Amino acid sequence: MAAANKAVLGPLVGAVDQGTSSTRFLVFNSKTAELLSHHQVELKQEFPKEGWVEQDPKEILNSVYECIEKTCEKLGQLNIDISNIKAIGVSNQRETTVVWDKLTGEPLYNAVVWLDLRTQSTVENLSKRIPGNNNFVKSKTGLPLSTYFSAVKLRWLLDNVRKVQKAVEEERALFGTVDSWLIWFFEIPMKILPNVRSSSEIYGLMKAGALEGVPISGCLGDQSAALVGQMCFQDGQAKNTYGTGCFLLCNTGRKCVFSEHGLLTTVAYKLGRDKPVYYALEGSVAIAGAVVRWLRDNLGIIKTSEEIEKLAKEVGTSYGCYFVPAFSGLYAPYWEPSARGIICGLTQFTNRCHIAFAALEAVCFQTREILDAMNRDCGMPLRHLQVDGGMTNNKILMQLQADILYIPVVKPSMPETTALGAAMAAGAAEGVGVWSLDPEDMSAVTVERFEPQINAEESEIRYSTWKKAVMKSMGWVTTQSSESGMP
């Protein structure tokens, strides 16, 4: 019976989904896209100074090993043979920056997380030195000069961390984002990493653990992976992922579209060495799920992240309370590093339930802002929004999102589309070939649909009040006084 089950399953593909708040390893059936098993480990974040956000690179690495081993154990309990796993894809938090010693393999400093603000003075100094300032950088990279991106984090490390400076002088230092750090530890020769590689090809083999010898053949940033996992392969298709932050990507096909409204231009994917590059417009929101974690860990008004839905449901309204969670400044469409978080519209009647509701509304309002910018740039408004990510399990949030956007919100029944996209890229790679990306071969996805339930006028009034609150959050900080210092 067990052998029959194994035969029915066919080729499997694993995916490492290394996010900001947790690491997961998931295993999918390449023929049906069914999620068979997974394991998740929550990660610590360190806040050594105001505005600084760090993680331990070794903890990240060990969490990946733990997730792989535990998932393989679970598959064994399900009587699934792990030798059926034919490839592994990697998806990662994108701009988080790691520098390590290539001789010892040890990190030279903590990972500087994408949310980190210490580089504001670095950004200001670069702005003064670069011709044409922000427009020059944006025309070359599709990105504005911002604390968000890894190049300025690396510049800060070179300027401020003696250990990093010394390793660079002695040619021992290696830099990468989290995907490079993880793949280097899987003993793929580092000399191949500086080359630009496609999202779907064999980079090397697993050298240790239960999956030794399995090819690593998919590598996508988390948001590009979700775009693939949502099967947004056509020009104009878009998805919004609700994780630590919130990221709306719209496929623009083989052409770069430069935003006039504060969005980023980015490579979406290149699914094979000889396949074309596809591009996307991206709207980035720094704080989404992170606001729930803040309510749990900093304010203590909830004990678990799931509890926020219960609190919000108790009141069904924020009662005029608005929460702008600009903990790391404002990202798209404002790119305003001087902003900080505010809660306004409070009265003696306001309680923790209203604040919880306002926090969920904040995620939806921020999505509305980047969706409006996307619609203006693309010239063709989205008729519905495809969504994914951990927060989409919150039905109150999904209904609020439909109400605030005033379009339907469509959620796949299996919300782990980031991992699915990495698995698809890995399974479709030349030399693996167990996953077809032909639309005709892809199984139909079951979805849950949330329709707007309030009138358009009420939706617009709430949105315009939110925008007033956003204006009040700006201009709180002029420069970061605590950025410098030689660790």
Disulfide bonds with the S-S distance in Angstrom:
none
